[in-house]
Amino acid sequence: MDLRNHSTVTEFILLGLSANPHIQALLFVLFLGIYLLTIMGNLILLLVIKADSHLHTPMYFFLSHLSFVDICFSSVTVPKMLENLLSRRKTISVEGCLAQVFFVFVAAGTEACLLSVMAYDRYAAICHPLLYGQIMSKQLYIQLVWGSWGLGFLDALINIFLALNMIFCEAKIISHYSCEMPSLLSLSCSDISRNLIALLCSTLLHGLGNFLLVFLSYAHIITTILSISSTSGRSKAFSTCSSHLTAVTLYFGSGLLHHLMPNSGSPAELIFSYSVVTPLVNPLVYSLKNKEVKEALKRMWQKGLQHFRQQRTGRG
């Protein structure tokens, strides 16, 4: 159903951030810096995983997709927000708003699924180390990744298909920095009961469902770690999942705060939202807390220096 045949509204106004020009300039610099660091950090992590053969394992295959999702997640909302910080007319078309909502659903749903898949990977590695190669076969971990993407896209398609039937009459101000489904539902002047049911199912399946899978995996992991007699053994086992546990806490913690906090669109809310903080922090967590990634970065740096010196020697 074409929205334009029924809606009198053709664009929305995003009023989530400060109207003060000086504060807007500061916010633009701040969030541009965060966005560039996010893109750079995740691209470096992708490059390191691709280039270093030591990282060609299921866990880092999952991590490479997580980094790609984080790039997409951040790119869905931040560029438009930066544009609006420099623009007097802080508008977005209805079609553009729905497209933004669609890709937020895809990125958020896929990331939640990937985090639960990575928790299962850590469960298999720690609780069944001798059978890990059989459990986490190449065929299985590829299917788990594409299954995560498939569920993310399916969830987005269902919600957006229903959103196409919504009618927008007069209200067009979104008190937020980006388009989200709850904001659109509050502006609609048509029946939104099916949209609410779909959104509730999405929250339960992708949010609560994946959280429960992560919780169950870590319940078994913690039980196994506590049963290890040596302190060094427990420390080594925990270190293999500490980065992932930090990423899970950041994602689900920021998501919980996002739903519990009032939808004010303030800079503080934006900084702690899962579309900003998680994509920025994930590559830092996996590079600073992960010994294998740090060693891979060191090898990559040394190879780069060696190649640079050889070029200088050849020119000389």
KARA-V904663 format. One record per pair of residues at least 6 apart in sequence whose ideal C-beta (glycine too) atoms are under 6 Angstrom apart, sorted by the first residue. I is the first residue (numbers start at 1). J is the second residue. Records with the same first field share a line. If there is no record, write none. Layout:
BEGIN
I=J  J
END
This chain:
BEGIN
1=164  165
3=94
6=167
7=167  168
8=169
9=168  172
10=94
11=91  93
12=92  97  172  174
13=90  91  172  173
14=84  90  174
15=173  175
16=176  177  265
17=27  177
18=24
24=85
27=85  267
28=85
32=82
34=280
35=78
38=74  279  280
41=283
42=67  70  71  283
45=67  283
46=64  67
48=296  297  300
49=55  60  64
52=296
55=296
58=121  136  141
59=121
61=141
62=118
65=114  145
66=114
69=107  110  111
70=279  282
72=107
73=107  275  279
74=279
76=100  103  104
77=178  275
81=177
84=90
97=179
98=163
100=179
101=179  181
102=156  160
105=155  156  159
106=152  153  156
109=152  155  206
110=148  149  152
112=206  210
113=148  151
114=148
115=248
116=210  213  214
117=144  148
118=244
119=214  217
120=217
121=136
122=241  244
123=217  220  221
124=132  135  136
125=132
126=221  224  237
127=220  224
155=202
158=198
159=198
162=194  195  198
166=188  190
167=189  190
168=187
169=189
171=187
174=183
175=265
176=183  265
177=265  270
181=199
185=192  195
211=252
214=248
225=234  237  238
228=234
242=289
243=285  286  289  290
246=285
247=282  285
250=278  281
251=274  278
254=272  274  277
255=274
257=272
258=273
261=269
270=276
286=293
287=293
END
